Amino acid sequence: MPKTKNQLWLGEIADPDYPRYANPNQPQLLIGSAKSDPKQRIEDLNQGNFSQSKYSTFVKLHGIKPRMDLLERELKELDIANNFKTKNEASNARKLVKTALLSRGYVLDPENGAATYTTYVIDLHNKDKQRYWVYVGETSQKPEERYNQHKRGEKANKAVRDFGVQLNYDLMKDFPKTHFKLDSLAMEKLAAQELSKRGYKVEGGR
């Protein structure tokens, strides 16, 4: 009996009310590999039949519909057949497809919706006790953990390391959490712009 091959699948979030921040005109996509028919894998994910998958809760909540048309187009452009002997080969092809789709403006996330990204706001103070000075960032960690990293000097913003006082939860609640890295980056930028309009001096926010 021939060995089952690995194949890529590509799905688009089916929930019409799911927010789009990075690119409202392009769908948010999830991509993966399986040893079953790609469309069947998508259907199984929608039914919650792969509860061990880290993104199964997200898929069951919002649903995905097949976008094998996009996948086939990119694979053809890359001159790659959707038929891989090993998971490693499939993983390498998936990375190439992701890069190609991102270059076209599609929104994909490395965690396929499994991660929760938060826009966080940190109050800053200097010796002159300047008011309304904040840092805006985004993270897939708990905001408290990211704040502590800043203060320890790990992947830190200098203003937060030297002048960070506390997380500003009142401001943070105005900016919704997301499940796509690109949406999170867009929300971070939007938060910085919004707070600047309110009169804050903003660090970060890309």
C-alpha positions in Angstrom: 0.0 0.0 0.0 1.5 3.4 -1.0 2.5 5.7 1.8 0.2 8.6 2.4 1.7 11.9 1.2 1.6 15.3 3.0 -0.5 18.0 1.4 -1.0 21.7 2.2 -4.4 23.2 2.9 -5.5 26.8 2.9 -8.6 28.3 4.4 -10.2 31.7 4.8 -12.0 32.8 8.0 -15.7 32.2 7.3 -17.1 34.5 10.0 -18.3 37.7 8.1 -18.2 39.7 11.3 -14.6 38.8 12.2 -12.7 42.2 12.3 -10.0 43.0 9.8 -7.5 45.7 10.8 -4.4 45.1 8.8 -6.0 44.9 5.4 -9.9 45.2 5.4 -10.0 44.3 1.6 -8.1 41.0 1.9 -9.2 37.8 3.7 -7.4 36.4 6.8 -6.0 33.0 5.9 -4.9 29.9 7.8 -2.5 27.4 6.3 -1.4 24.0 7.3 -0.5 20.5 6.2 -2.2 17.1 6.6 -2.0 13.5 5.4 -5.7 13.6 4.5 -7.6 15.4 1.7 -7.1 19.1 2.3 -10.8 20.0 2.0 -11.6 17.1 4.4 -9.0 18.5 6.9 -10.7 21.9 6.8 -14.1 20.3 7.3 -12.7 18.3 10.2 -11.3 21.4 11.8 -14.6 23.2 11.4 -16.3 20.2 13.2 -13.8 20.3 16.0 -12.5 16.8 15.1 -8.9 17.9 15.8 -9.2 19.2 19.3 -5.4 18.6 19.8 -4.6 21.2 17.3 -3.6 24.4 19.1 -5.8 26.5 16.8 -8.9 24.2 16.9 -10.8 26.4 19.3 -10.3 29.5 17.1 -11.4 27.6 14.0 -14.5 26.1 15.6 -15.6 29.5 16.8 -15.1 31.4 13.5 -15.0 28.7 10.9 -12.9 28.5 7.8 -13.8 27.9 4.2 -11.4 26.3 1.6 -9.3 28.6 -0.5 -7.5 25.9 -2.4 -7.8 28.2 -5.5 -5.3 30.6 -3.9 -3.1 27.8 -2.7 -3.0 26.1 -6.2 -2.2 29.5 -7.8 0.8 30.1 -5.5 2.1 26.5 -5.8 1.9 26.8 -9.6 3.8 30.1 -9.5 6.5 28.4 -7.3 6.5 25.3 -9.5 5.7 23.0 -6.5 3.4 20.0 -6.5 1.1 19.7 -3.5 2.4 16.3 -2.6 5.2 15.9 -0.1 7.1 12.9 1.2 7.8 14.3 4.6 6.4 16.9 7.0 9.6 18.9 6.7 9.2 19.2 2.9 5.6 20.3 3.5 6.7 22.8 6.1 9.3 24.4 3.8 6.7 24.7 1.0 4.2 26.2 3.5 6.8 28.9 4.3 7.3 29.8 0.7 3.5 30.0 0.1 3.1 32.2 3.2 5.7 34.6 1.9 4.1 34.8 -1.5 0.6 35.4 -0.1 1.9 38.1 2.3 3.6 39.8 -0.6 0.1 40.1 -2.2 -1.4 41.7 0.9 -3.1 38.6 2.4 -3.2 38.3 6.2 -1.7 35.2 7.7 -0.5 34.5 11.2 2.3 32.1 12.2 0.1 30.7 14.9 -3.0 30.2 12.7 -5.1 32.2 15.1 -4.0 30.3 18.2 -2.2 33.2 19.8 -3.9 36.2 21.4 -2.2 39.5 20.7 -2.7 42.5 23.0 -2.0 46.2 22.5 -0.5 47.4 25.7 0.1 50.9 27.1 2.7 51.8 29.7 2.7 55.1 31.6 6.1 56.8 31.5 7.5 59.5 33.8 10.8 61.4 33.9 12.3 63.6 36.6 10.2 66.6 35.4 7.1 64.5 36.0 5.8 65.1 32.4 2.2 64.1 32.2 0.5 62.1 29.4 3.6 60.3 28.3 3.1 56.7 27.3 4.6 53.8 25.4 2.5 51.7 23.0 3.4 48.1 22.1 1.9 44.8 21.1 2.6 41.3 22.3 1.4 37.7 22.3 2.5 37.4 25.9 0.6 38.6 28.9 1.1 42.4 29.1 2.5 42.0 32.6 5.2 39.7 31.4 6.1 42.0 28.5 6.3 45.0 30.9 8.7 43.1 33.2 10.8 42.2 30.2 11.1 45.9 29.3 12.1 46.8 32.9 14.8 44.0 32.9 16.2 45.3 29.6 15.1 42.2 27.5 14.0 43.3 24.0 13.4 46.5 25.7 12.4 50.0 24.7 14.8 52.4 26.4 12.0 54.8 27.5 10.1 52.0 29.2 13.3 50.5 30.8 14.3 53.9 32.3 10.9 55.6 32.8 8.2 52.9 32.8 5.9 53.2 35.8 2.9 50.8 35.2 0.6 49.4 32.6 -2.4 51.7 31.9 -5.3 49.3 31.8 -7.8 52.1 31.3 -6.3 53.0 28.0 -5.6 49.4 27.0 -9.3 48.5 27.2 -10.0 50.8 24.3 -8.0 48.6 21.8 -9.4 45.1 21.1 -7.2 42.0 21.2 -6.6 40.2 18.0 -5.5 36.7 16.8 -3.4 37.7 13.8 0.0 39.2 14.1 -0.5 41.7 11.2 -3.8 42.8 12.7 -2.0 43.3 16.0 0.7 45.5 14.4 -2.1 47.5 12.7 -3.9 47.9 16.0 -0.7 49.0 17.7 -0.2 51.8 15.1 -3.8 52.8 15.4 -3.6 53.0 19.2 -0.5 55.2 18.9 -2.3 57.5 16.5 -5.4 57.7 18.6 -3.5 58.5 21.8 -1.5 61.2 20.0 -4.8 62.8 19.0 -5.9 62.7 22.7 -2.8 64.7 23.6 -0.4 62.0 24.8 3.3 62.0 23.9 3.7 58.5 22.5 6.7 56.3 22.3 6.6 53.1 20.2 3.5 52.4 18.1 5.7 51.8 15.1 
